[in-house]
């Protein structure tokens, strides 16, 4: 299961390995901030508070857009963070603006 906390909508939804956090949020009508879906705008930035190990490793786009400290704290880009396995994940949309 994935707990998604958008700007005003929070939902618990089924995990979908191979999909990004952003894909899953949009499919389930969670109001997730985003603009580009390519990892360049960082509007889909989110904090993973549970289940970071259920996600694929950060992409080059994430290393380019997020500070090392942010990655260490559990921040990811929703459009780049791919669910790799079943498990409990909690993602909170934390856009910069």
N, C-alpha and C positions, 0 to 999 in steps of 0.2 A: 504494500500500500504506500501511496505517496500523499503526504499532507501538503497541500499547496495553499499558501497565503498570499493572495494578490493584493491590490490596492484597497479593495473593499470586500472582496469575495474570498472566502476560505472554503476549501473542499478536501475531502479525503477520497482519493480515486485509486483505481487499479494501477499497479506498476506496469510499464510497457517497455521491456528491454529493447534496445535499439532506437528508441525515441528520445528526443531531448526533453528537458524540463519544460521549455517553452512550448514545444509541440503538444505535450500532454496538457499543459495549462490551457492552451487555446482550444483544444479538442473538448475540454470539459467546462468551457465558458468561465474560466477564471480570468479576471481582469489584470493581466500581466503586462507591464510596460515593455514596449519594444518598438524599434523602428526598422532595423535593417535585416535581421535574421542571419547575418554573416559574421557577427563578432566584431564589428567595427564601431558601432555606436555606444555599446555598453549600457543601453537603457534597460536591458533584460537582466541586469546584475541581480544576483540573489545570494542569500546567505543560507548555506546548508547546515542546519542545526542538528541533523540526525541522518545517518546513512551515507556519509561522504564516500565510504568504501564501496558503496553500491553503484557509484558512478565511474565512468571511464576517466582516465587521467586527463588533466587540463590540456587543451589544444594550444597550438602556437598563437592563435588569436587571443586566447585568454592570457597567455604570458605577455603578449604585446599590450593589452588593455588594462590588466589588473596589476596592482603593485604586489611585490612578493609577500608583503605583510598581509594583504587581503587574501591571497591564496592560502596562506598559513592559517588564517582565521576561519576559513571555510567558505569564502566568497567564490562564486563561479558565475559565468555568463549562462543564462538560461538557454540560449540558442546553441550553445556549444557543449553543455553538460549532458552527456548521453548516459541514460540508465543502462548499466551493463548486466545487472542481475536482479533477481527478485529480492525483496527485503524492504524494510521500513525506511522511508526517506521523508524528511521534512525540509521544505524549501520556502523561504520567505522572500518575496520580491523586494529588493532594497535598491531601487534606482538612485542614481546620484542626484537627480532633479525631478 
